Amino acid sequence: MKRKWFILPYVLVFCIINIFAQSKKPEDKFMSEWHLLFNDSIIGTNVSSALVWLESQKLKPKKNIIVGVIDSGTDTTHLYIQKALWHNKKEKHNGKDNDKNGYKGDVSGWNFLGTPDGSFNMRSAGTEEFREFKRLYPKYKNYPTDSTTIANASPEFIYYLKMKAGARIESYFKFTEYLQQQANAYEELTKRAKSAYPGKDSLRVIDIMSIDANDSLFNISAQLIAIDLMNGSKNRLWQTLVDKHNAKLNQAQTRIKSIEADKDKRLLMGDDIHDASDRFYGNPDIMCDDYFHGTFVAGIIAAQPNPENKMIGIYPTAKIMTIRAVPEGDEYDKDIASAIRYAVDNGAKIINMSFGKQTSPDADMVEDAIRYAADHDVLLVMASGNNGTDCDKKIYYPQGLDKTGKRIDNLIRVGASDINGNPGSISNYGKNSVDLFAPGMDITSLGENNGYTTSSGTSIAAPVVAGIAAIIRDYFPKLSAGQVKDVLIKSVTPMNGKSVKIPGPNKKGNTTMYDSLCVSGGIVNALNAVKMAQQLSSKKNK
């Protein structure tokens, strides 16, 4: 029976899922396929019905749609994504650039976060605010910050202060200063102990606490380390306490010194990080040890049918082109720009971008790449972000703007909704800057060791929309990227009459109408979308 499930056409698999859905209860929010469904109690995408409808209309896909996934990499050994992986037919595993595209050995995609020789693959990058603070720290670390200086400061110094605040490093500086004050206290109390107990070896905490002194320096010193003194046995060796604290102080001081001393490991790639034209760097290793997020995203789009839990991707026919450019932390602008251009140049018609940030030093570089994708009719699907923030009021990069500052028509930004159609509490939103919502809370996709896991966020909602866009572009290839975006927005399940809690830190439970959260006022609906796409495509054929 299990073997027969594997050979069923995926449209039939969706039919079976749809039948099973009738018996599901709305509170069963962790069922692996809820985001594919739609009924009175489940506000999913209706993908299952969309594929059945396409089959009923005897419409045939081209079966050549490529979705570029710019993320952390992909587990190429996972049984339920292997068949969906894109393969560069012109390239070989021989260390040469057989297809002359500038990337040696890019058989399954490319890694922009690795050195050319493969000896180092970047995993963690920290926040952009910290990186910018670190870049400017040597220049401004000793600058005064009084009101007069700030009033006459250069724009760069004001930017430095903003990055310092954004990096939240000031608290660590103060923490290190406090550790130093405590170290001074330990030193003072050690002196007092040696005077109070001349010749005594192996001083213990109880000895320090028994010193007969009442001057202000002694009292201040004792207060500074009072918690250390009270925690644990009073018979502990005093020197053990001193050594433990000094180790903590040395660690903090080393970290602060590293701000200036340690180079950004991104520089190991060997390219000019501020030159967009210098984009032939990296290596073909798309399966580094932090591929979990990218694998999860790829699975939402194109995971193959699984007989055990019925989990299946939005469109298993799609081919996933893996571009590794997103480390843990904030992505580098140069890598995103390079990744977009790579995906465009190698045939992707849709690019999923489950990332974003609030600081972008080379934003123009990314915006140019987005416009390059627009010029080549490629649709970009981007997560709106997980800060519970109004993107109309606070910029979230990349923005996707044309030369006049208007939103470009080949980038669609996605918020996350739950099984009841409510916006996720962490989802960013924006009446003018977020286009629609899509299921993104408690979604099941591919995990470690050929397994599955559940996750939430707008980076999960974006590939849901990317998968639906892949269906439309494969069945109706004459529609442009802009037309597909327009179809997706106009065909949503309308939620404009629904009052919902505003995402983010909303302790008062303030509510708003759904159409104030996004352009469309609704949640992506695959069945509506393919029907509208079919009508639009028919008009183009006349």
C-alpha positions as CSV (number, residue, x, y, z in Angstrom):
1,M,0.0,0.0,0.0
2,K,2.8,2.4,0.8
3,R,4.5,1.8,-2.5
4,K,1.3,2.6,-4.4
5,W,1.1,6.0,-2.6
6,F,4.4,7.0,-4.1
7,I,3.3,6.4,-7.6
8,L,0.0,8.2,-7.4
9,P,-0.1,11.5,-9.4
10,Y,0.3,14.4,-7.0
11,V,-3.1,15.8,-8.0
12,L,-4.6,12.5,-6.7
13,V,-2.6,12.9,-3.5
14,F,-4.1,16.3,-3.0
15,C,-7.6,14.8,-3.6
16,I,-7.0,12.3,-0.8
17,I,-5.8,15.1,1.5
18,N,-8.9,17.1,0.7
19,I,-11.2,14.2,1.6
20,F,-9.3,13.6,4.9
21,A,-9.6,17.3,5.7
22,Q,-13.4,17.1,6.1
23,S,-13.0,15.2,9.3
24,K,-10.4,17.5,10.7
25,K,-11.3,19.8,13.6
26,P,-10.2,23.4,13.5
27,E,-8.3,23.1,16.8
28,D,-6.1,20.4,15.2
29,K,-3.7,23.1,14.0
30,F,-0.6,20.9,13.8
31,M,-1.9,18.7,11.0
32,S,0.8,18.7,8.5
33,E,-1.3,19.7,5.5
34,W,-3.6,22.4,6.8
35,H,-2.0,25.2,4.8
36,L,-3.0,23.4,1.6
37,L,-6.6,23.3,2.4
38,F,-9.6,25.6,2.7
39,N,-13.0,25.1,4.4
40,D,-15.2,26.7,7.0
41,S,-12.8,26.1,9.8
42,I,-9.4,26.1,8.0
43,I,-8.2,29.3,6.2
44,G,-5.5,27.7,4.1
45,T,-4.5,28.3,0.5
46,N,-6.9,25.9,-1.2
47,V,-3.9,24.5,-3.2
48,S,-5.5,21.0,-3.2
49,S,-8.6,22.2,-4.9
50,A,-6.6,24.4,-7.3
51,L,-4.6,21.4,-8.7
52,V,-7.8,19.3,-9.0
53,W,-9.5,22.2,-10.9
54,L,-6.5,22.5,-13.3
55,E,-6.7,18.8,-13.9
56,S,-10.5,19.0,-14.5
57,Q,-9.9,21.7,-17.1
58,K,-7.4,19.4,-18.9
59,L,-4.7,22.1,-18.6
60,K,-1.2,20.9,-18.8
61,P,1.9,22.4,-17.1
62,K,5.2,23.0,-19.0
63,K,6.9,21.1,-16.1
64,N,10.0,23.3,-16.4
65,I,9.5,26.0,-13.7
66,I,12.5,26.8,-11.6
67,V,12.3,28.4,-8.2
68,G,15.4,30.0,-6.9
69,V,15.6,29.7,-3.1
70,I,18.1,32.2,-1.6
71,D,18.6,30.9,1.9
72,S,21.0,28.9,4.1
73,G,21.4,26.0,1.7
74,T,19.6,22.7,1.2
75,D,20.0,19.1,2.5
76,T,20.6,17.5,-0.9
77,T,20.3,14.0,0.7
78,H,16.8,14.5,2.1
79,L,14.6,11.8,0.4
80,Y,11.7,14.1,0.0
81,I,13.4,16.9,-1.8
82,Q,16.0,15.2,-3.9
83,K,13.8,14.7,-6.9
84,A,12.8,18.4,-6.8
85,L,16.4,19.8,-6.9
86,W,17.4,21.7,-10.0
87,H,20.4,20.4,-11.9
88,N,22.5,22.4,-14.2
89,K,22.7,20.1,-17.2
90,K,25.6,22.0,-18.7
91,E,27.8,21.6,-15.7
92,K,29.9,18.7,-14.5
93,H,31.6,17.6,-11.3
94,N,35.0,18.2,-12.7
95,G,36.1,21.5,-11.1
96,K,35.7,23.4,-14.4
97,D,33.3,26.0,-15.5
98,N,31.8,23.8,-18.3
99,D,28.9,26.1,-19.1
100,K,31.0,29.3,-18.9
101,N,28.7,31.1,-16.5
102,G,31.5,32.1,-14.2
103,Y,30.8,29.5,-11.5
104,K,32.9,26.3,-11.5
105,G,31.0,23.2,-10.6
106,D,27.6,24.8,-10.0
107,V,25.8,21.5,-10.7
108,S,22.9,22.2,-8.2
109,G,23.3,25.8,-7.3
110,W,25.9,28.1,-5.7
111,N,27.3,29.1,-2.3
112,F,28.2,32.8,-1.9
113,L,29.2,32.3,1.7
114,G,32.2,30.1,1.1
115,T,35.9,30.6,0.1
116,P,36.8,29.5,-3.4
117,D,38.9,26.5,-2.1
118,G,36.0,25.4,0.1
119,S,38.1,25.6,3.3
120,F,35.7,28.0,5.0
121,N,31.9,28.3,4.8
122,M,30.4,31.1,6.7
123,R,27.6,30.2,9.1
124,S,27.0,33.1,11.5
125,A,27.3,36.8,10.7
126,G,25.6,38.7,13.5
127,T,23.3,41.6,12.9
128,E,24.0,44.3,10.3
129,E,23.9,46.9,13.1
130,F,26.7,45.2,14.9
131,R,28.8,44.8,11.8
132,E,28.4,48.5,11.0
133,F,29.2,49.5,14.6
134,K,32.3,47.3,14.4
135,R,33.4,48.9,11.2
136,L,33.2,52.4,12.6
137,Y,34.3,51.6,16.2
138,P,38.0,52.2,15.7
139,K,37.3,55.7,14.4
140,Y,34.8,56.8,17.0
141,K,35.4,54.7,20.1
142,N,36.9,57.7,22.0
143,Y,34.6,60.4,20.7
144,P,32.7,62.3,23.3
145,T,29.0,62.0,23.3
146,D,27.9,65.2,25.1
147,S,25.1,67.2,23.7
148,T,27.3,69.9,22.1
149,T,29.4,67.3,20.3
150,I,26.3,65.5,19.0
151,A,24.7,68.8,17.9
152,N,27.7,69.5,15.7
153,A,28.5,65.9,14.7
154,S,29.0,64.5,11.2
155,P,26.3,62.3,9.6
156,E,28.7,59.4,9.9
157,F,29.1,59.8,13.6
158,I,25.3,60.0,14.1
159,Y,25.0,56.9,12.0
160,Y,27.7,55.2,14.3
161,L,25.7,56.1,17.4
162,K,22.6,54.7,15.8
163,M,24.4,51.4,14.9
164,K,25.8,51.3,18.4
165,A,22.3,51.5,19.9
166,G,21.0,49.0,17.4
167,A,23.7,46.6,18.2
168,R,22.8,46.9,21.9
169,I,26.5,46.9,22.7
170,E,26.3,49.7,25.2
171,S,24.9,47.4,27.9
172,Y,27.8,45.1,27.3
173,F,30.3,47.9,27.8
174,K,28.5,48.8,31.0
175,F,28.5,45.2,32.1
176,T,32.2,45.0,31.5
177,E,32.8,48.1,33.5
178,Y,30.8,46.6,36.3
179,L,32.8,43.4,36.2
180,Q,36.0,45.6,36.5
181,Q,34.5,47.3,39.6
182,Q,33.8,43.9,41.1
183,A,37.4,42.8,40.3
184,N,38.7,45.9,42.1
185,A,36.4,44.9,45.1
186,Y,37.9,41.4,45.1
187,E,41.4,42.8,45.1
188,E,40.6,45.2,48.0
189,L,39.0,42.4,50.1
190,T,41.9,40.1,49.4
191,K,44.2,42.8,50.8
192,R,42.1,43.2,53.9
193,A,42.0,39.4,54.4
194,K,45.8,39.1,54.2
195,S,46.1,41.9,56.8
196,A,43.4,40.4,59.0
197,Y,44.8,36.8,58.8
198,P,48.6,37.2,58.3
199,G,50.3,34.0,57.2
200,K,47.0,32.1,56.7
201,D,46.9,30.0,53.6
202,S,43.7,28.8,51.9
203,L,41.4,31.7,52.8
204,R,37.8,30.9,52.7
205,V,34.6,32.9,52.0
206,I,33.7,32.8,55.7
207,D,37.0,34.5,56.5
208,I,36.2,37.4,54.3
209,M,32.7,37.7,55.7
210,S,34.2,37.8,59.3
211,I,36.6,40.7,58.8
212,D,36.0,43.3,61.4
213,A,35.9,46.5,59.3
214,N,33.4,49.2,58.8
215,D,35.0,51.9,56.6
216,S,33.3,53.0,53.4
217,L,35.8,51.3,51.0
218,F,35.3,48.0,52.7
219,N,31.6,48.3,52.8
220,I,31.3,49.3,49.1
221,S,33.6,46.4,48.1
222,A,31.5,43.9,50.1
223,Q,28.3,45.3,48.6
224,L,29.7,44.9,45.0
225,I,30.2,41.2,45.4
226,A,27.5,40.4,48.0
227,I,25.6,38.1,45.7
228,D,28.8,36.1,45.0
229,L,29.5,35.8,48.7
230,M,26.0,34.6,49.6
231,N,25.6,32.1,46.8
232,G,27.1,28.8,47.7
233,S,29.0,27.4,50.7
234,K,30.7,29.8,53.0
235,N,33.5,27.3,53.3
236,R,34.5,27.7,49.6
237,L,38.0,28.7,48.9
238,W,38.2,32.5,48.4
239,Q,40.8,32.1,45.6
240,T,38.3,30.0,43.6
241,L,35.8,32.8,43.7
242,V,38.4,35.3,42.7
243,D,39.7,33.2,39.8
244,K,36.1,32.5,38.6
245,H,35.4,36.3,38.5
246,N,38.6,37.2,36.8
247,A,37.9,34.6,34.1
248,K,34.5,36.2,33.5
249,L,36.1,39.7,33.3
250,N,38.9,38.5,30.9
251,Q,36.3,37.0,28.6
252,A,34.3,40.2,28.5
253,Q,37.4,42.3,27.9
254,T,38.5,39.9,25.1
255,R,35.2,40.3,23.4
256,I,35.4,44.1,23.5
257,K,39.0,44.0,22.1
258,S,37.8,41.7,19.4
259,I,35.4,44.4,18.1
260,E,38.5,46.1,16.8
261,A,41.0,43.3,16.5
262,D,38.9,40.6,14.7
263,K,38.3,41.0,11.0
264,D,34.9,40.3,9.5
265,K,35.2,36.7,8.3
266,R,33.1,37.6,5.2
267,L,36.4,39.2,3.9
268,L,37.8,35.7,3.5
269,M,35.7,35.2,0.3
270,G,38.2,37.4,-1.5
271,D,35.8,39.6,-3.4
272,D,35.2,43.4,-3.1
273,I,32.2,43.4,-0.8
274,H,31.1,46.8,-2.1
275,D,31.5,46.0,-5.8
276,A,28.4,44.4,-7.3
277,S,30.2,43.6,-10.5
278,D,32.7,41.4,-8.6
279,R,30.2,38.6,-8.2
280,F,32.1,35.4,-9.3
281,Y,33.1,34.2,-5.9
282,G,32.1,31.4,-3.5
283,N,32.0,27.7,-4.1
284,P,29.5,25.0,-5.1
285,D,28.9,23.6,-1.6
286,I,25.2,24.2,-1.0
287,M,24.9,21.7,1.8
288,C,26.9,23.2,4.7
289,D,26.0,22.4,8.3
290,D,23.4,25.1,8.6
291,Y,21.1,24.1,5.8
292,F,18.0,23.5,8.0
293,H,16.1,26.7,7.3
294,G,16.7,26.5,3.6
295,T,15.6,22.9,3.5
296,F,12.5,23.7,5.4
297,V,11.7,26.5,2.9
298,A,12.4,24.3,-0.1
299,G,10.1,21.6,1.3
300,I,7.2,24.0,1.6
301,I,7.5,24.7,-2.1
302,A,8.3,21.3,-3.6
303,A,8.5,18.5,-1.1
304,Q,7.7,15.1,-2.6
305,P,4.7,13.1,-1.3
306,N,5.3,11.2,2.0
307,P,3.1,8.1,2.7
308,E,3.4,8.4,6.5
309,N,2.2,12.0,7.3
310,K,0.7,13.1,3.9
311,M,3.1,16.1,4.0
312,I,3.6,17.4,0.5
313,G,5.0,20.6,-1.0
314,I,2.8,23.3,-2.7
315,Y,4.0,22.2,-6.1
316,P,6.2,19.1,-6.2
317,T,6.8,19.5,-9.9
318,A,8.8,22.7,-9.4
319,K,12.6,22.5,-9.5
320,I,14.5,24.1,-6.6
321,M,17.6,26.1,-7.4
322,T,19.6,26.5,-4.2
323,I,21.6,29.7,-3.7
324,R,23.3,29.8,-0.3
325,A,23.6,33.5,0.7
326,V,21.8,33.8,4.1
327,P,23.9,33.1,7.2
328,E,22.6,32.9,10.8
329,G,22.0,36.6,11.5
330,D,21.7,39.3,8.9
331,E,22.6,38.6,5.3
332,Y,25.2,40.7,3.4
333,D,23.8,43.0,0.7
334,K,26.5,42.0,-1.8
335,D,25.6,38.3,-1.4
336,I,21.9,38.9,-1.9
337,A,22.5,41.0,-5.0
338,S,24.9,38.3,-6.4
339,A,22.4,35.5,-5.6
340,I,19.5,37.3,-7.3
341,R,21.6,37.8,-10.5
342,Y,22.8,34.2,-10.4
343,A,19.2,32.9,-10.1
344,V,18.0,35.1,-13.0
345,D,20.9,34.2,-15.2
346,N,20.5,30.5,-14.7
347,G,16.8,30.3,-15.5
348,A,14.8,30.8,-12.3
349,K,11.4,32.5,-13.0
350,I,10.5,32.8,-9.3
351,I,12.9,33.6,-6.4
352,N,12.0,33.0,-2.8
353,M,13.5,35.5,-0.3
354,S,12.8,34.4,3.2
355,F,15.0,37.0,4.8
356,G,15.2,40.8,5.4
357,K,16.7,43.3,7.8
358,Q,16.3,46.9,9.1
359,T,19.7,48.2,8.2
360,S,21.2,47.9,4.6
361,P,24.5,49.8,4.0
362,D,24.5,48.8,0.3
363,A,20.7,48.8,-0.3
364,D,21.1,50.2,-3.8
365,M,23.1,47.2,-4.8
366,V,20.2,44.9,-3.9
367,E,17.6,47.2,-5.5
368,D,19.6,47.2,-8.7
369,A,19.5,43.4,-8.7
370,I,15.8,43.4,-8.1
371,R,15.3,45.7,-11.1
372,Y,17.6,43.3,-13.1
373,A,15.2,40.5,-12.2
374,A,12.3,42.7,-13.3
375,D,13.9,43.3,-16.6
376,H,14.1,39.5,-17.1
377,D,10.5,38.9,-16.0
378,V,11.4,37.1,-12.7
379,L,9.0,37.3,-9.8
380,L,10.5,37.8,-6.3
381,V,8.6,36.6,-3.3
382,M,9.8,38.1,0.0
383,A,9.0,37.6,3.7
384,S,7.7,40.8,5.4
385,G,9.7,40.1,8.6
386,N,9.0,38.8,12.1
387,N,9.2,41.9,14.2
388,G,5.5,42.6,14.5
389,T,6.2,45.9,12.8
390,D,4.3,48.2,10.5
391,C,6.5,48.3,7.4
392,D,4.8,51.5,6.3
393,K,6.4,53.2,9.2
394,K,9.7,51.4,9.6
395,I,11.7,50.4,6.6
396,Y,12.4,46.7,6.1
397,Y,15.0,45.8,3.5
398,P,15.1,45.1,0.6
399,Q,12.3,47.5,-0.4
400,G,11.9,46.7,-4.0
401,L,11.6,50.1,-5.5
402,D,11.9,51.4,-9.1
403,K,14.0,54.4,-10.0
404,T,11.1,56.8,-9.1
405,G,10.8,55.3,-5.6
406,K,7.5,53.4,-6.4
407,R,7.1,49.7,-5.4
408,I,8.3,47.5,-8.3
409,D,5.7,45.2,-9.8
410,N,7.9,42.0,-9.7
411,L,8.3,41.8,-5.9
412,I,5.5,40.6,-3.7
413,R,5.8,40.9,0.1
414,V,4.1,38.4,2.4
415,G,2.8,38.4,5.9
416,A,2.0,35.2,8.0
417,S,-1.4,34.0,9.0
418,D,-2.6,31.1,11.2
419,I,-5.2,28.4,10.6
420,N,-8.0,30.7,11.6
421,G,-6.9,33.4,9.2
422,N,-5.6,35.7,11.9
423,P,-2.3,37.5,11.3
424,G,0.6,35.9,13.2
425,S,1.5,37.8,16.3
426,I,5.1,38.2,15.1
427,S,4.3,39.1,11.5
428,N,5.2,42.4,10.0
429,Y,2.4,44.2,8.2
430,G,1.7,47.3,6.2
431,K,-1.3,48.6,4.3
432,N,0.9,49.8,1.5
433,S,4.1,47.8,1.8
434,V,2.9,44.2,2.5
435,D,0.8,42.7,-0.4
436,L,-1.0,39.8,1.2
437,F,-0.9,37.2,4.0
438,A,-0.4,33.5,3.6
439,P,-0.3,30.5,6.0
440,G,2.9,30.8,8.0
441,M,2.1,29.7,11.6
442,D,2.6,26.1,12.7
443,I,3.6,24.8,9.2
444,T,5.1,21.4,8.8
445,S,8.0,20.8,6.4
446,L,11.3,19.0,6.0
447,G,13.6,18.5,9.0
448,E,16.7,16.7,9.8
449,N,17.5,13.0,9.0
450,N,14.8,12.7,6.3
451,G,12.3,13.9,8.9
452,Y,9.9,16.7,9.5
453,T,9.5,19.6,11.8
454,T,7.1,22.5,12.4
455,S,7.9,26.2,12.3
456,S,6.3,29.6,12.1
457,G,7.0,33.0,10.6
458,T,6.9,35.1,7.5
459,S,9.9,33.2,6.1
460,I,7.5,30.2,6.1
461,A,4.6,32.2,4.5
462,A,6.8,33.5,1.6
463,P,7.5,30.0,0.1
464,V,3.8,29.2,0.3
465,V,3.2,32.1,-2.1
466,A,6.3,31.2,-4.1
467,G,4.9,27.7,-4.6
468,I,1.5,29.0,-5.8
469,A,3.3,31.4,-8.1
470,A,5.2,28.4,-9.5
471,I,1.9,26.7,-10.3
472,I,0.6,29.8,-12.1
473,R,3.8,30.3,-14.1
474,D,4.1,26.7,-15.1
475,Y,0.5,26.4,-16.3
476,F,0.2,29.9,-17.7
477,P,3.8,30.8,-18.9
478,K,2.7,33.7,-21.0
479,L,1.7,35.7,-17.9
480,S,4.4,38.2,-16.9
481,A,5.9,38.4,-13.4
482,G,3.9,41.6,-12.8
483,Q,0.7,39.9,-14.0
484,V,1.2,36.9,-11.7
485,K,1.7,39.3,-8.7
486,D,-1.5,41.2,-9.7
487,V,-3.4,37.9,-9.9
488,L,-2.2,36.7,-6.5
489,I,-3.2,40.0,-4.9
490,K,-6.6,40.3,-6.6
491,S,-7.6,36.6,-6.0
492,V,-7.1,36.5,-2.2
493,T,-9.6,35.2,0.2
494,P,-11.0,38.6,1.3
495,M,-10.7,39.2,5.0
496,N,-11.5,42.9,5.0
497,G,-14.5,42.5,7.2
498,K,-12.5,40.7,9.8
499,S,-11.4,42.5,13.0
500,V,-8.1,41.1,14.2
501,K,-5.4,41.8,16.8
502,I,-2.6,44.1,15.6
503,P,0.6,42.0,15.4
504,G,3.5,42.8,17.6
505,P,3.8,43.7,21.3
506,N,0.1,44.4,21.7
507,K,-0.6,43.9,25.5
508,K,-3.8,45.9,25.3
509,G,-5.2,43.7,22.6
510,N,-5.8,46.5,20.1
511,T,-7.6,45.4,17.0
512,T,-7.8,46.6,13.4
513,M,-9.5,45.6,10.2
514,Y,-7.6,43.2,7.9
515,D,-7.4,45.6,5.0
516,S,-5.3,47.9,7.1
517,L,-2.6,45.2,7.3
518,C,-1.9,44.7,3.7
519,V,-2.6,45.8,0.1
520,S,-5.0,43.0,-0.7
521,G,-6.8,42.8,2.6
522,G,-6.7,39.0,2.5
523,I,-5.0,35.6,2.4
524,V,-3.6,34.0,-0.7
525,N,-6.0,31.6,-2.4
526,A,-4.6,29.2,-5.0
527,L,-8.0,28.1,-6.5
528,N,-9.1,31.7,-7.1
529,A,-5.6,32.5,-8.4
530,V,-5.5,29.8,-11.0
531,K,-9.0,30.6,-12.2
532,M,-8.1,34.2,-12.6
533,A,-4.8,33.3,-14.3
534,Q,-6.7,31.1,-16.8
535,Q,-9.1,33.9,-17.7
536,L,-6.2,36.4,-18.1
537,S,-4.2,33.9,-20.1
538,S,-7.2,33.2,-22.4
539,K,-7.5,36.9,-23.2
540,K,-3.8,37.1,-24.1
541,N,-4.2,34.1,-26.5
542,K,-7.0,35.8,-28.4
